Every structure is written in structure tokens, then in C-alpha cells.
């Protein structure tokens, strides 16, 4: 629990996951980070872990309905949302499968396991959109101070979350470059937006706190590290690294890149 106020915006470093920490050990424990997002994987992991000749550790997600403002029927729905948004990715680390991370660690039960984010389709309209960790947070009351629903015209001139985080790394957050208006990683408070959809497929515009945007960057890094352990080549990460390297080499600004993209679409 970190102080939050005018002088400090809370914790800037990554969330500590016990299950992911155990992956960095000597390779002997059976580890499963699972939930009812995938009941088959959950029960299989429990059985495999019980039969495993050694230490087994299970990290599972379950929602706290009243505390988090979630309907009583929605525990499995929340587990799906959290897994698919990279809030808590699913994996099983089974040492009996081999002697390399590529053999032992399985992340393929996550949607779009080789990309930064999964893609969802809006109800009714079936419009595709990028499903980030922010979309999960919109469904839980504990995050209500970190986003505001606004009219579409209110985001005119703002940058979308999906565009903004291309210019931000977790290292930028740790060094607080995201609070520097002159840095490419600058995140203005409640001036970044993303779009969610209601049950009828109508667009809902949310503007996000600086901490919410930083949360998306942190969860993306954690997911990328997990991908790298199994040798997954994430095209989104490669494209971002090339973009930031080009910006540094050529002295380009965020505005320059956005202008280039607009020109290429016309």
C-alpha cells in the first residue's frame, strides 16, 4: 500500500506475482496460475500437481463480489475478463514435460498468446476491438476512481490508450518520465481514452487516470516476460522497440509519428 497524493502517485514498480517469481527458481516445483476462466485447465492442473513428486504451488483468481462491486453470478465471467485482459495470465509450469522452459511452461490457453493483447468483438455489432487490462477494470467498482465515462465529443484531440502505450515502457514509468510533459512517454491525467461496449454494442468512451495507463504498461511487460520464457516472438513488442529506436535516432516526436500514420492512411 503506497501513499497517493500530490507528491506521489503510488507504486511505480511492477506487481509482484508469487507464481511468476517461482518460475525463476531451479525448475523443480510444479506451478499453475489458473482460474475458472478455463475449468478444464484448472482441474487438470490440480490433478497433475497432486500427482507430482515434489512441491506444487497453485495461484488462482476468484473475485470478491461485494467488495469489488461484481454481481453474484459473475465470478466466472470476471475470471475470463481478467485472464483475457492480461490482468492475470494463465499458465502451467510442469517440470515433468522436459528440461527447457519451452517444454515445461504452457501459456497457449491464453487468447492471442503471441500478441500483446487479445481481440474481442462487441456484442450485436461484432465490431473488433483491442481488449486491454483497462476493459476488465471497467467491470469492477474498486477501479471506479481511475476512469470516467464521457461523451464521444469529449475525447476530441485526445490520444487513445492503444496509441499512447506504444510510446511508453515500464522503464519510463519507473523513472517517472511519464510525468514529464516534454518526454515521449508523458501521460496526461484523464486525457487518454479508450472505447468499451455495452450489451447492445454501443460505444462507451472512458477517459483514464495516469495510473490506469501505467497499469496497462505494467501488465503488458509482465505478459511479455512470460512470453519470452517460452520463446514466443511477439510482433507487437518488436514493432515497438523498432519505433522507439527510430524516434531516438532521428529525434522524432510523438506528433511526428502520428502525422506519419495519418498521411499513410490517406
PETA-V320552 format. One record per run of one state. SS is the DSSP state (helix for helix, strand for strand, loop for the rest). FROM is the first residue (numbers start at 1). TO is the last residue. Records with the same first field share a line. If there is no record, write none. Layout:
SS=FROM-TO  FROM-TO
This chain:
loop=1-3  5-8  10-17  23-29  52-55  62-64  69-74  85-90  94-94  98-100  107-117  122-127  132-132  138-140  151-151  156-158  168-169  175-176  180-191  198-202  209-209  230-234  251-253  266-266
strand=4-4  9-9  30-35  56-61  91-93  105-106  118-121  128-131  147-150  159-160  192-197  203-208
helix=18-22  36-51  65-68  75-84  95-97  101-104  133-137  141-146  152-155  161-167  170-174  177-179  210-229  235-250  254-265
